[in-house]
């Protein structure tokens, strides 16, 4: 005979431990790709790629929107190309290619406070103007 | 894990990219398909004009399930270059 306690929450789902599965979904994974950017001294951000919701292009800018669960909701990158779509594709390619094999999981989108010159993830992006 | 991106270009200086995992669903309607995303307000739905909606749905699905070793950039619709992932897609109707 099998007794079922209806007041007790199920501990397994499809044979997998439910608590572990729920924790996995909520946690930032250790191998998650991290996006970092810096506008200037004392003004920078880091967010997991999994929090990225969309990238919207305007005239000369790419606006990255994130899950606004904490302090970083949007990051504005500047582009040099007259065709922002080229920059958008280059950025997506760069994000897609990271975190494989021996590659670093850190993507520096733009570092405007770098020691010598602004560092960006792809040449089509020229800097970071706003972290909000 | 690799992240594929879905790209749309409505006009010059007006483009959008979404990580694939932000795609919620795609609905085929009369002459259009509506792609819904978990995205900020004003960017949640993209309506594409189509000839055969169901074939367009299948073509998009095939593109998404394409080679793992692609560059991860899937241009679904580009009104500037007039390039579309499916021959059944004719334009971007709206972004809302």
Backbone of each chain as ProteinMPNN parsed JSONL, in Angstrom:
{"seq_chain_A": "XXXXXXXXXXXXXXXXXXXXXXXXXXXXXXXXXXXXXXXXXXXXXXXXXXXXXXXXXXXXXXXXXXXXXXXXXXXXXXXXXXXXXXXXXXXXXXXXXXXXXXXXXXXXXXXXXXXXXXXXXXXXXXXXXXXX", "coords_chain_A": {"N_chain_A": [[0.846, -1.197, 0.0], [0.503, 2.235, -0.777], [1.022, 5.241, 0.779], [-0.118, 8.527, 0.47], [0.773, 11.736, 1.239], [-1.017, 14.52, 1.113], [-0.512, 17.043, 2.004], [2.111, 17.456, 1.856], [4.721, 18.828, -0.05], [5.686, 17.841, -3.364], [8.772, 16.108, -3.813], [10.171, 15.362, -5.97], [10.43, 15.746, -9.527], [9.665, 14.528, -12.587], [11.497, 12.559, -11.998], [13.678, 13.955, -11.127], [15.411, 15.719, -8.55], [13.487, 18.032, -6.935], [14.074, 20.375, -5.411], [16.781, 20.831, -6.01], [16.563, 21.281, -8.72], [15.009, 23.623, -8.816], [16.722, 25.384, -7.517], [18.82, 25.428, -9.335], [17.634, 26.751, -11.477], [17.303, 29.3, -10.457], [19.79, 30.181, -9.714], [22.808, 31.927, -10.601], [24.871, 30.53, -12.928], [28.136, 29.065, -12.56], [29.583, 28.99, -14.878], [28.458, 30.928, -16.344], [28.171, 33.481, -18.813], [29.574, 36.612, -18.386], [28.753, 39.992, -18.61], [30.462, 43.008, -18.745], [30.911, 46.497, -18.167], [32.195, 49.841, -18.364], [31.674, 53.182, -17.683], [33.083, 55.325, -16.694], [35.471, 56.354, -14.166], [34.564, 54.767, -11.164], [32.036, 54.05, -12.04], [30.495, 51.533, -13.156], [29.424, 48.262, -14.416], [28.207, 44.889, -14.056], [26.693, 42.067, -15.463], [24.979, 38.956, -15.743], [24.842, 37.188, -18.857], [22.486, 35.83, -19.22], [20.567, 37.462, -18.126], [20.058, 39.344, -19.978], [17.644, 41.007, -21.884], [16.892, 42.311, -24.279], [18.258, 43.966, -27.195], [18.26, 47.123, -28.339], [18.458, 49.17, -31.118], [19.371, 52.521, -31.788], [19.897, 55.773, -33.206], [23.172, 55.741, -33.677], [23.57, 54.374, -31.309], [23.429, 51.479, -29.129], [21.089, 49.964, -27.144], [21.127, 48.087, -24.356], [18.934, 46.03, -22.686], [18.137, 44.79, -19.499], [16.961, 42.235, -17.184], [15.393, 43.894, -14.716], [16.051, 43.423, -11.892], [17.66, 44.339, -9.946], [20.103, 46.715, -9.723], [21.021, 47.386, -12.27], [19.534, 48.165, -15.146], [19.624, 49.014, -17.753], [21.965, 49.495, -20.368], [23.816, 51.687, -22.282], [25.453, 51.574, -25.292], [27.789, 53.105, -27.475], [28.053, 53.555, -31.013], [30.177, 53.513, -33.893], [29.76, 53.012, -36.478], [27.819, 53.954, -39.337], [25.822, 52.25, -39.789], [24.013, 50.785, -37.538], [23.044, 48.27, -37.373], [25.011, 46.58, -38.284], [26.835, 46.763, -36.193], [25.238, 45.676, -34.224], [24.946, 43.028, -35.094], [27.622, 42.215, -34.991], [28.111, 42.411, -32.253], [26.305, 40.49, -31.231], [27.389, 38.182, -32.396], [29.838, 38.129, -31.071], [29.01, 37.727, -28.435], [27.81, 35.256, -28.678], [29.976, 33.653, -29.227], [31.512, 33.441, -26.958], [32.774, 31.915, -23.898], [33.379, 29.314, -24.576], [35.265, 26.373, -24.567], [38.536, 27.226, -24.013], [38.1, 29.888, -23.796], [37.617, 33.062, -22.207], [35.016, 33.758, -19.839], [34.229, 36.281, -19.55], [32.966, 39.225, -20.878], [34.027, 42.189, -21.99], [32.186, 44.775, -22.604], [32.47, 47.541, -23.034], [35.038, 49.701, -22.041], [35.435, 52.627, -20.859], [37.115, 53.851, -19.192], [39.603, 52.84, -19.426], [43.184, 52.39, -19.192], [44.751, 53.43, -21.341], [43.285, 53.756, -23.885], [39.819, 53.732, -24.867], [38.394, 50.569, -24.465], [36.74, 48.117, -26.347], [34.287, 45.547, -27.075], [33.847, 44.822, -29.738], [35.025, 46.283, -32.828], [33.104, 47.916, -33.987], [31.684, 49.035, -31.956], [32.04, 51.865, -29.954], [32.143, 52.845, -27.381], [30.896, 53.206, -23.972], [28.117, 54.87, -22.838], [26.042, 55.286, -20.997], [25.009, 53.913, -17.891], [22.325, 52.561, -16.405]], "CA_chain_A": [[0.0, 0.0, 0.0], [1.261, 3.486, -0.838], [0.337, 6.371, 1.405], [0.245, 9.822, -0.114], [0.478, 12.882, 2.094], [-1.347, 15.624, 0.212], [-0.021, 18.317, 2.549], [3.56, 17.548, 1.649], [5.059, 19.193, -1.431], [6.471, 16.792, -4.026], [10.218, 16.346, -3.767], [10.774, 15.052, -7.255], [9.664, 16.069, -10.726], [10.263, 13.766, -13.685], [12.629, 11.787, -11.493], [14.782, 14.816, -10.69], [15.174, 16.321, -7.256], [12.838, 19.309, -7.226], [14.791, 21.504, -4.802], [17.995, 21.089, -6.782], [16.16, 21.837, -10.012], [14.59, 25.0, -8.596], [17.926, 26.163, -7.208], [19.58, 25.598, -10.576], [16.978, 27.747, -12.312], [17.428, 30.63, -9.866], [21.189, 30.557, -9.496], [23.694, 32.257, -11.697], [25.796, 29.413, -13.047], [29.545, 29.45, -12.481], [30.121, 29.173, -16.222], [27.648, 31.954, -17.021], [28.933, 34.555, -19.449], [29.371, 37.871, -17.674], [28.943, 41.218, -19.375], [30.919, 44.11, -17.906], [31.116, 47.756, -18.885], [32.586, 50.948, -17.497], [31.503, 54.501, -18.298], [34.207, 56.134, -16.21], [35.876, 55.947, -12.818], [33.483, 54.583, -10.181], [30.721, 53.89, -12.689], [30.629, 50.329, -13.985], [28.379, 47.266, -14.213], [28.395, 43.502, -14.49], [25.426, 41.344, -15.455], [25.045, 37.707, -16.504], [24.218, 37.234, -20.183], [21.131, 35.304, -19.08], [19.656, 38.54, -17.712], [19.83, 40.246, -21.116], [16.312, 40.82, -22.468], [16.864, 42.742, -25.677], [19.179, 45.027, -27.598], [17.507, 48.016, -29.223], [19.382, 50.13, -31.731], [18.893, 53.845, -32.184], [20.886, 56.443, -34.036], [24.498, 55.793, -33.051], [23.626, 53.702, -30.005], [22.771, 50.195, -28.869], [20.58, 49.971, -25.775], [20.973, 46.73, -23.824], [17.961, 45.975, -21.586], [18.318, 43.625, -18.639], [15.987, 42.011, -16.118], [15.699, 44.95, -13.746], [15.794, 42.92, -10.548], [18.531, 45.03, -8.99], [20.496, 48.1, -10.007], [21.372, 47.648, -13.67], [18.392, 47.849, -16.017], [19.923, 49.334, -19.151], [23.321, 49.973, -20.666], [23.851, 52.271, -23.619], [26.75, 51.539, -25.963], [27.825, 53.971, -28.656], [28.59, 52.887, -32.2], [30.779, 54.442, -34.85], [29.293, 52.711, -37.821], [26.524, 54.538, -39.672], [24.844, 51.166, -39.789], [24.015, 50.156, -36.217], [22.711, 46.852, -37.531], [26.308, 45.895, -38.383], [27.349, 46.678, -34.827], [24.357, 44.751, -33.501], [25.307, 41.663, -35.496], [28.97, 41.932, -34.484], [27.999, 42.194, -30.806], [25.65, 39.189, -31.012], [28.379, 37.159, -32.733], [30.839, 38.09, -29.994], [28.387, 37.129, -27.252], [27.57, 33.843, -28.986], [31.234, 32.907, -29.313], [32.246, 33.398, -25.695], [32.527, 30.874, -22.921], [33.618, 27.978, -25.118], [36.605, 25.814, -24.393], [39.463, 27.966, -23.162], [37.828, 31.322, -23.834], [37.144, 33.682, -20.979], [33.564, 33.959, -19.774], [33.997, 37.71, -19.303], [32.9, 40.054, -22.078], [34.109, 43.622, -21.698], [31.425, 45.468, -23.659], [33.215, 48.777, -23.277], [35.716, 50.241, -20.861], [35.801, 53.999, -21.222], [38.115, 54.344, -18.245], [40.817, 52.045, -19.585], [44.386, 53.198, -18.95], [45.251, 54.148, -22.51], [42.178, 54.168, -24.75], [38.593, 52.967, -24.63], [38.427, 49.184, -24.944], [35.388, 47.647, -26.638], [34.217, 44.128, -27.425], [33.992, 44.749, -31.192], [35.412, 47.609, -33.305], [31.939, 48.732, -34.353], [31.226, 49.724, -30.739], [33.085, 52.82, -29.616], [32.207, 53.133, -25.951], [29.694, 53.045, -23.149], [27.76, 56.237, -22.442], [25.107, 55.349, -19.846], [24.615, 52.715, -17.139], [21.157, 53.049, -15.629]], "C_chain_A": [[0.884, 1.25, 0.0], [0.441, 4.6, -0.211], [0.816, 7.669, 0.785], [-0.176, 10.932, 0.833], [0.231, 14.1, 1.208], [-0.845, 16.973, 0.724], [1.473, 18.518, 2.298], [3.852, 17.858, 0.184], [5.877, 18.085, -2.074], [7.95, 17.137, -4.018], [10.898, 16.03, -5.082], [9.841, 15.447, -8.382], [10.379, 15.408, -11.888], [11.53, 13.041, -13.23], [13.782, 12.637, -11.011], [14.409, 15.464, -9.363], [14.679, 17.744, -7.46], [13.599, 20.498, -6.663], [16.036, 21.859, -5.597], [17.653, 21.758, -8.107], [15.766, 23.305, -9.862], [15.794, 25.89, -8.305], [18.715, 26.439, -8.473], [18.977, 26.7, -11.427], [17.201, 29.155, -11.782], [18.876, 31.094, -9.806], [21.858, 31.026, -10.777], [24.746, 31.167, -11.759], [27.232, 29.907, -13.033], [30.137, 29.681, -13.86], [29.298, 30.173, -17.03], [28.558, 33.008, -17.647], [28.562, 35.87, -18.775], [29.673, 39.063, -18.574], [29.382, 42.315, -18.415], [31.121, 45.343, -18.781], [31.482, 48.833, -17.882], [32.448, 52.258, -18.269], [32.691, 55.385, -17.947], [34.593, 55.631, -14.845], [34.65, 55.855, -11.918], [32.095, 54.478, -10.813], [30.807, 52.715, -13.664], [29.51, 49.35, -13.663], [28.866, 45.88, -14.59], [27.027, 42.829, -14.423], [25.611, 40.04, -16.214], [24.337, 37.855, -17.846], [22.766, 36.76, -20.116], [20.11, 36.344, -18.661], [19.359, 39.502, -18.857], [18.47, 39.953, -21.744], [16.281, 41.204, -23.938], [17.961, 43.757, -25.921], [18.455, 45.855, -28.647], [18.476, 49.031, -29.816], [18.666, 51.433, -32.042], [19.962, 54.472, -33.045], [22.206, 56.547, -33.277], [24.605, 55.112, -31.709], [22.998, 52.312, -30.071], [22.362, 50.205, -27.409], [20.339, 48.533, -25.334], [20.035, 46.778, -22.624], [18.109, 44.673, -20.819], [17.101, 43.446, -17.727], [16.318, 42.979, -14.999], [15.387, 44.487, -12.332], [16.627, 43.648, -9.513], [18.847, 46.429, -9.501], [20.782, 48.411, -11.472], [20.225, 47.207, -14.563], [18.729, 48.071, -17.479], [21.332, 49.881, -19.285], [23.32, 50.484, -22.107], [25.28, 52.243, -24.154], [26.688, 52.458, -27.18], [28.472, 53.21, -29.813], [29.158, 53.923, -33.171], [30.191, 54.25, -36.243], [28.006, 53.474, -38.132], [25.421, 53.484, -39.673], [24.92, 50.445, -38.45], [23.722, 48.672, -36.308], [23.986, 46.017, -37.657], [26.904, 45.71, -36.992], [26.549, 45.676, -34.009], [24.725, 43.3, -33.825], [26.681, 41.284, -34.941], [28.926, 41.642, -32.985], [27.378, 40.827, -30.52], [26.607, 38.037, -31.323], [29.395, 37.004, -31.598], [30.263, 37.423, -28.75], [28.171, 35.633, -27.455], [28.86, 33.027, -28.903], [31.973, 32.747, -28.011], [31.91, 32.168, -24.87], [32.731, 29.472, -23.434], [35.071, 27.595, -24.895], [37.453, 26.687, -23.478], [39.16, 29.463, -23.134], [37.319, 31.821, -22.494], [35.626, 33.825, -21.014], [33.22, 35.436, -19.542], [34.026, 38.477, -20.623], [32.947, 41.515, -21.648], [33.405, 44.346, -22.852], [32.141, 46.753, -24.041], [33.811, 49.25, -21.964], [36.229, 51.624, -21.224], [36.861, 54.565, -20.284], [39.396, 53.53, -18.312], [42.042, 52.968, -19.554], [44.791, 54.025, -20.165], [44.114, 54.658, -23.397], [40.976, 53.3, -24.435], [38.698, 51.583, -25.267], [37.0, 48.745, -25.204], [35.428, 46.219, -27.174], [34.369, 43.912, -28.933], [34.308, 46.158, -31.71], [34.236, 48.519, -33.636], [31.35, 49.485, -33.15], [32.356, 50.619, -30.254], [33.187, 53.127, -28.132], [30.919, 52.832, -25.25], [29.336, 54.416, -22.597], [26.887, 56.3, -21.205], [24.955, 53.965, -19.223], [23.484, 53.161, -16.219], [20.389, 51.888, -15.014]], "O_chain_A": [[1.894, 1.303, 0.702], [-0.689, 4.867, -0.621], [2.015, 7.879, 0.601], [-1.35, 11.047, 1.184], [1.166, 14.645, 0.621], [-0.764, 17.935, -0.039], [2.016, 19.604, 2.501], [3.296, 17.224, -0.713], [6.686, 17.45, -1.398], [8.337, 18.293, -4.192], [12.059, 16.382, -5.292], [8.622, 15.48, -8.217], [11.549, 15.685, -12.15], [12.501, 12.926, -13.978], [14.778, 12.098, -10.529], [13.236, 15.724, -9.092], [15.357, 18.564, -8.079], [13.76, 21.513, -7.341], [16.32, 23.034, -5.833], [18.344, 22.67, -8.561], [16.144, 24.138, -10.686], [15.872, 27.018, -8.793], [19.221, 27.544, -8.669], [19.701, 27.492, -12.03], [17.281, 30.105, -12.561], [19.142, 32.295, -9.846], [21.524, 30.587, -11.878], [25.435, 30.902, -10.773], [27.514, 31.033, -13.444], [31.074, 30.464, -14.015], [29.429, 30.253, -18.251], [29.584, 33.377, -17.077], [27.384, 36.193, -18.617], [30.722, 39.124, -19.216], [28.746, 42.529, -17.384], [31.454, 45.247, -19.962], [31.129, 48.754, -16.705], [33.016, 52.428, -19.347], [33.23, 56.097, -18.794], [34.101, 54.594, -14.402], [33.804, 56.749, -11.909], [31.094, 54.792, -10.17], [31.144, 52.883, -14.836], [28.73, 49.581, -12.739], [29.821, 45.727, -15.352], [26.291, 42.997, -13.45], [26.32, 40.006, -17.219], [23.341, 38.571, -17.951], [21.917, 37.237, -20.87], [18.908, 36.132, -18.824], [18.505, 40.378, -18.725], [18.169, 38.812, -22.094], [15.7, 40.489, -24.754], [18.521, 44.332, -24.987], [18.084, 45.352, -29.708], [19.229, 49.676, -29.087], [17.521, 51.447, -32.494], [20.839, 53.778, -33.559], [22.337, 57.344, -32.349], [25.621, 55.25, -31.028], [22.168, 52.014, -30.93], [23.195, 50.43, -26.53], [19.465, 47.846, -25.864], [20.304, 47.485, -21.653], [18.196, 43.594, -21.407], [16.318, 44.373, -17.525], [17.39, 42.903, -14.399], [14.555, 45.085, -11.649], [16.329, 43.581, -8.32], [17.939, 47.239, -9.688], [20.784, 49.576, -11.87], [19.975, 46.012, -14.717], [18.184, 47.397, -18.353], [21.82, 50.625, -18.433], [22.878, 49.794, -23.025], [26.194, 52.81, -23.556], [25.65, 52.568, -27.833], [29.32, 52.341, -29.611], [28.678, 55.053, -33.253], [30.132, 55.17, -37.059], [27.169, 53.623, -37.242], [24.237, 53.803, -39.569], [25.786, 49.594, -38.247], [24.104, 47.902, -35.427], [24.035, 44.879, -37.189], [27.41, 44.639, -36.656], [27.103, 44.925, -33.206], [24.802, 42.455, -32.933], [26.878, 40.162, -34.476], [29.612, 40.742, -32.5], [27.867, 40.09, -29.664], [26.638, 37.037, -30.605], [29.76, 35.891, -31.22], [30.947, 36.643, -28.087], [28.329, 34.841, -26.526], [28.834, 31.849, -28.548], [32.954, 32.006, -27.94], [30.916, 31.481, -25.104], [32.298, 28.517, -22.79], [35.977, 28.418, -25.026], [37.126, 26.865, -22.304], [39.895, 30.227, -22.508], [36.673, 31.088, -21.745], [35.029, 33.991, -22.078], [32.054, 35.787, -19.36], [34.989, 38.388, -21.385], [32.015, 42.015, -21.018], [33.969, 44.504, -23.935], [32.386, 47.02, -25.217], [33.167, 49.204, -20.916], [37.3, 51.779, -21.81], [37.434, 55.623, -20.545], [40.186, 53.527, -17.368], [41.949, 54.16, -19.848], [45.137, 55.198, -20.028], [44.0, 55.861, -23.63], [41.108, 52.251, -23.805], [39.042, 51.444, -26.441], [36.127, 48.976, -24.368], [36.456, 45.747, -27.659], [34.96, 42.918, -29.357], [33.896, 47.138, -31.089], [34.353, 49.743, -33.576], [30.609, 50.453, -33.318], [33.502, 50.178, -30.153], [34.217, 53.622, -27.674], [29.979, 52.285, -25.827], [30.165, 55.059, -21.953], [26.972, 57.258, -20.437], [24.792, 52.97, -19.93], [23.667, 54.027, -15.364], [19.387, 52.103, -14.333]]}, "seq_chain_B": "XXXXXXXXXXXXXXXXXXXXXXXXXXXXXXXXXXXXXXXXXXXXXXXXXXXXXXXXXXXXXXXXXXXXXXXXXXXXXXXXXXXXXXXXXXXXXXXX", "coords_chain_B": {"N_chain_B": [[27.368, 27.81, -22.393], [26.087, 28.298, -25.618], [24.573, 31.248, -26.935], [21.95, 31.969, -28.955], [20.819, 34.593, -31.138], [17.992, 36.498, -32.116], [17.394, 38.619, -34.77], [16.099, 41.738, -35.942], [15.381, 44.191, -38.372], [13.825, 47.134, -38.786], [13.934, 49.619, -39.996], [16.36, 52.026, -41.185], [18.663, 52.687, -38.593], [17.016, 51.498, -36.732], [16.678, 48.834, -35.137], [16.453, 45.534, -33.649], [17.508, 43.11, -31.267], [17.14, 39.918, -29.833], [17.881, 37.649, -27.214], [17.578, 34.153, -27.79], [16.283, 32.714, -25.774], [14.45, 34.461, -24.785], [12.268, 34.443, -26.348], [8.846, 33.984, -26.362], [6.451, 32.975, -27.623], [5.055, 32.174, -30.867], [2.568, 33.317, -32.936], [0.445, 32.331, -35.516], [-1.454, 34.172, -37.787], [-4.019, 35.76, -39.783], [-2.457, 36.335, -42.566], [-0.331, 37.316, -41.171], [2.342, 36.809, -38.773], [2.842, 36.718, -35.294], [5.356, 37.491, -33.143], [6.214, 36.977, -29.852], [7.925, 38.354, -27.086], [9.78, 38.191, -24.015], [10.361, 41.08, -22.987], [11.292, 44.593, -22.663], [8.649, 47.063, -22.324], [7.015, 48.024, -25.313], [8.642, 46.64, -26.934], [7.783, 44.1, -27.037], [6.239, 42.624, -28.843], [6.506, 41.537, -32.157], [5.27, 41.952, -35.286], [5.007, 40.208, -38.235], [4.57, 40.455, -41.71], [3.179, 38.007, -43.819], [3.049, 35.457, -46.387], [2.294, 32.531, -46.615], [1.485, 31.617, -43.565], [1.931, 29.363, -41.91], [3.993, 27.987, -43.137], [5.95, 29.905, -42.844], [6.244, 29.873, -40.061], [7.323, 27.323, -39.751], [9.708, 27.6, -41.164], [11.045, 29.519, -39.616], [11.315, 28.064, -37.273], [12.991, 26.019, -38.156], [15.29, 27.483, -38.753], [16.006, 28.401, -36.238], [16.632, 26.012, -35.015], [18.947, 25.392, -36.294], [22.435, 24.782, -37.325], [24.611, 24.022, -34.619], [27.1, 25.105, -34.525], [26.944, 27.557, -35.728], [27.215, 31.154, -36.193], [25.454, 32.152, -34.437], [23.801, 34.263, -34.98], [20.733, 35.109, -36.047], [19.092, 36.492, -38.551], [15.961, 37.419, -38.669], [14.162, 39.132, -39.949], [14.811, 41.697, -42.218], [14.138, 44.717, -43.167], [15.499, 46.699, -44.478], [17.597, 45.603, -46.037], [15.983, 43.88, -47.264], [15.862, 41.166, -46.618], [14.935, 37.987, -45.52], [14.24, 35.369, -43.187], [12.543, 33.457, -44.011], [11.036, 32.668, -47.121], [8.424, 33.239, -47.139], [7.961, 35.396, -45.562], [7.337, 38.826, -45.772], [7.639, 41.418, -44.82], [8.322, 43.591, -41.968], [5.656, 44.321, -40.033], [4.937, 45.668, -37.634], [6.352, 46.901, -34.549], [5.846, 46.482, -31.237]], "CA_chain_B": [[26.32, 27.505, -23.351], [25.98, 29.332, -26.637], [23.314, 31.985, -26.981], [21.565, 32.449, -30.283], [20.095, 35.858, -31.111], [17.057, 36.769, -33.211], [17.564, 40.021, -35.142], [15.089, 42.365, -36.802], [15.658, 45.587, -38.716], [12.595, 47.74, -39.27], [14.341, 50.727, -40.862], [17.699, 52.47, -40.814], [18.752, 53.125, -37.184], [15.904, 50.946, -35.961], [16.831, 47.374, -35.153], [16.304, 44.873, -32.356], [18.027, 41.746, -31.119], [16.675, 39.251, -28.624], [18.381, 36.292, -26.966], [16.538, 33.183, -28.154], [15.493, 32.251, -24.633], [13.42, 35.46, -24.463], [11.107, 34.203, -27.212], [7.788, 33.316, -25.609], [5.685, 32.159, -28.556], [4.792, 32.768, -32.176], [1.183, 33.006, -33.315], [0.107, 32.536, -36.916], [-2.782, 34.773, -37.948], [-4.401, 35.919, -41.185], [-1.493, 37.164, -43.277], [0.756, 37.77, -40.295], [2.702, 36.029, -37.593], [3.175, 37.614, -34.19], [6.383, 36.911, -32.277], [6.153, 37.623, -28.535], [9.172, 38.231, -26.333], [9.899, 38.736, -22.665], [11.214, 42.236, -23.269], [10.706, 45.826, -22.145], [7.449, 47.576, -22.988], [7.281, 48.614, -26.625], [9.481, 45.713, -27.714], [7.371, 42.745, -26.672], [5.653, 41.877, -29.957], [6.888, 41.907, -33.518], [4.333, 41.377, -36.246], [5.605, 40.068, -39.557], [3.637, 40.164, -42.799], [3.557, 36.741, -44.442], [2.142, 34.834, -47.35], [1.841, 31.303, -45.958], [1.935, 31.779, -42.177], [2.41, 28.122, -41.292], [5.314, 27.706, -43.696], [6.862, 30.856, -42.198], [6.514, 29.342, -38.716], [8.222, 26.165, -39.872], [11.022, 28.092, -41.588], [11.679, 30.149, -38.446], [11.688, 26.975, -36.365], [14.172, 25.342, -38.72], [16.443, 28.374, -38.612], [16.385, 28.4, -34.818], [17.244, 24.713, -34.715], [20.043, 25.188, -37.241], [23.699, 24.251, -36.835], [25.1, 24.477, -33.317], [28.343, 25.854, -34.713], [26.733, 28.791, -36.469], [27.685, 32.302, -35.392], [24.425, 32.48, -33.461], [23.047, 35.444, -35.394], [19.653, 34.737, -36.964], [18.342, 37.666, -39.01], [14.614, 36.953, -38.997], [13.6, 40.044, -40.961], [15.582, 42.929, -42.409], [13.405, 45.49, -44.174], [16.432, 47.562, -45.218], [18.227, 44.759, -47.056], [14.908, 43.03, -47.776], [16.262, 39.767, -46.421], [14.055, 37.35, -44.541], [14.63, 33.998, -42.903], [11.62, 32.621, -44.78], [10.549, 33.318, -48.341], [7.025, 33.586, -46.902], [7.901, 36.667, -44.826], [7.481, 39.914, -46.741], [8.01, 42.688, -44.176], [7.957, 43.786, -40.557], [4.475, 45.196, -39.959], [4.98, 46.572, -36.483], [7.071, 46.541, -33.319], [5.036, 47.123, -30.177]], "C_chain_B": [[26.201, 28.646, -24.358], [24.605, 29.979, -26.609], [23.057, 32.439, -28.404], [20.741, 33.729, -30.127], [19.187, 35.965, -32.333], [17.109, 38.263, -33.508], [16.478, 40.481, -36.107], [15.569, 43.771, -37.141], [14.429, 46.148, -39.438], [12.889, 48.83, -40.293], [15.77, 51.09, -40.47], [17.662, 53.02, -39.391], [17.615, 52.59, -36.321], [15.95, 49.423, -36.055], [16.71, 46.83, -33.735], [16.96, 43.506, -32.401], [17.507, 41.185, -29.803], [17.446, 37.944, -28.447], [17.243, 35.3, -27.22], [15.669, 32.791, -26.967], [14.463, 33.286, -24.166], [12.195, 35.325, -25.366], [10.059, 33.426, -26.428], [6.937, 32.42, -26.502], [5.548, 32.899, -29.881], [3.39, 32.339, -32.595], [0.978, 33.307, -34.804], [-1.306, 33.083, -37.031], [-3.066, 34.905, -39.436], [-3.429, 36.876, -41.874], [-0.368, 37.707, -42.425], [1.146, 36.669, -39.321], [3.174, 37.019, -36.535], [4.164, 36.899, -33.277], [6.373, 37.691, -30.962], [7.417, 37.329, -27.743], [8.989, 38.742, -24.912], [10.893, 39.879, -22.763], [10.562, 43.486, -22.694], [9.499, 46.265, -22.965], [7.812, 48.277, -24.296], [8.126, 47.735, -27.513], [9.005, 44.278, -27.552], [6.795, 41.943, -27.841], [6.129, 42.439, -31.295], [5.955, 41.179, -34.468], [4.963, 41.381, -37.63], [4.506, 39.774, -40.581], [4.119, 38.909, -43.523], [2.573, 36.344, -45.542], [1.531, 33.608, -46.681], [2.372, 31.323, -44.524], [2.562, 30.5, -41.618], [3.785, 27.744, -41.837], [6.349, 28.645, -43.076], [7.237, 30.38, -40.801], [7.52, 28.205, -38.785], [9.621, 26.614, -40.271], [11.778, 28.743, -40.428], [12.16, 29.069, -37.479], [12.935, 26.256, -36.855], [15.418, 26.188, -38.552], [16.942, 28.376, -37.171], [17.09, 27.094, -34.455], [18.42, 24.391, -35.613], [21.337, 24.774, -36.572], [24.137, 24.87, -35.512], [26.311, 25.395, -33.51], [28.164, 27.055, -35.641], [27.258, 29.946, -35.627], [26.615, 32.792, -34.431], [23.576, 33.676, -33.818], [22.001, 35.034, -36.43], [18.878, 35.994, -37.331], [16.976, 37.158, -39.481], [14.014, 37.828, -40.096], [14.426, 41.32, -41.006], [14.921, 43.703, -43.549], [14.326, 46.382, -45.005], [17.072, 46.767, -46.356], [17.21, 43.869, -47.761], [15.32, 41.557, -47.769], [15.425, 39.181, -45.288], [14.438, 35.875, -44.395], [13.748, 33.009, -43.67], [11.171, 33.383, -46.011], [9.09, 33.742, -48.191], [6.871, 34.902, -46.141], [8.181, 37.793, -45.807], [7.906, 41.237, -46.111], [7.756, 42.617, -42.667], [6.789, 44.766, -40.542], [4.574, 46.188, -38.819], [5.864, 45.997, -35.379], [6.333, 47.253, -32.198], [5.311, 46.493, -28.816]], "O_chain_B": [[26.214, 29.819, -23.984], [23.604, 29.334, -26.297], [23.839, 33.192, -28.984], [20.058, 33.925, -29.122], [19.563, 35.575, -33.438], [16.895, 39.084, -32.616], [16.01, 39.728, -36.96], [16.107, 44.466, -36.278], [14.054, 45.706, -40.524], [12.205, 48.958, -41.308], [16.322, 50.523, -39.527], [16.731, 53.738, -39.026], [17.292, 53.176, -35.288], [15.34, 48.817, -36.935], [16.845, 47.563, -32.756], [16.969, 42.833, -33.432], [17.444, 41.886, -28.794], [17.646, 37.208, -29.413], [16.087, 35.578, -26.903], [14.47, 32.56, -27.118], [13.689, 33.014, -23.249], [11.197, 36.018, -25.167], [10.336, 32.35, -25.897], [6.722, 31.249, -26.189], [5.878, 34.08, -29.998], [3.069, 31.151, -32.608], [1.298, 34.396, -35.281], [-2.243, 32.534, -36.452], [-2.431, 34.243, -40.257], [-3.575, 38.094, -41.769], [0.462, 38.477, -42.907], [0.389, 35.73, -39.078], [3.818, 38.022, -36.841], [3.862, 35.848, -32.712], [6.507, 38.915, -30.958], [7.914, 36.203, -27.732], [8.156, 39.608, -24.645], [12.103, 39.685, -22.641], [9.403, 43.446, -22.28], [9.345, 45.897, -24.13], [8.789, 49.022, -24.369], [8.317, 48.027, -28.694], [9.73, 43.341, -27.887], [6.855, 40.714, -27.832], [6.147, 43.649, -31.516], [5.864, 39.952, -34.455], [5.397, 42.419, -38.129], [3.626, 38.948, -40.342], [5.308, 38.76, -43.806], [1.442, 36.825, -45.608], [0.385, 33.645, -46.233], [3.556, 31.079, -44.289], [3.59, 30.544, -40.943], [4.637, 27.246, -41.103], [7.482, 28.242, -42.813], [8.397, 30.468, -40.397], [8.451, 28.132, -37.983], [10.611, 26.075, -39.777], [12.984, 28.552, -40.271], [13.263, 29.147, -36.938], [13.823, 25.925, -36.07], [16.488, 25.664, -38.242], [18.147, 28.355, -36.918], [18.039, 27.092, -33.671], [18.846, 23.239, -35.689], [21.347, 24.449, -35.385], [24.044, 26.082, -35.316], [26.514, 26.341, -32.749], [29.121, 27.513, -36.265], [27.691, 29.751, -34.491], [26.841, 33.747, -33.688], [22.711, 34.072, -33.036], [22.342, 34.659, -37.552], [18.099, 36.507, -36.527], [16.855, 36.552, -40.546], [13.431, 37.322, -41.054], [14.702, 41.94, -39.979], [15.111, 43.394, -44.725], [13.969, 46.777, -46.115], [17.084, 47.214, -47.503], [17.536, 43.188, -48.733], [15.155, 40.825, -48.745], [15.237, 39.804, -44.242], [14.893, 35.232, -45.341], [14.152, 31.878, -43.941], [10.95, 34.593, -45.959], [8.574, 34.507, -49.006], [5.776, 35.46, -46.082], [9.137, 37.733, -46.58], [8.473, 42.09, -46.794], [7.078, 41.719, -42.168], [6.921, 45.906, -40.988], [4.333, 47.383, -38.991], [6.088, 44.79, -35.291], [6.207, 48.478, -32.205], [4.723, 46.904, -27.816]]}, "name": "protein", "num_of_chains": 2, "seq": "XXXXXXXXXXXXXXXXXXXXXXXXXXXXXXXXXXXXXXXXXXXXXXXXXXXXXXXXXXXXXXXXXXXXXXXXXXXXXXXXXXXXXXXXXXXXXXXXXXXXXXXXXXXXXXXXXXXXXXXXXXXXXXXXXXXXXXXXXXXXXXXXXXXXXXXXXXXXXXXXXXXXXXXXXXXXXXXXXXXXXXXXXXXXXXXXXXXXXXXXXXXXXXXXXXXXXXXXXXXXXXXXXXXX"}
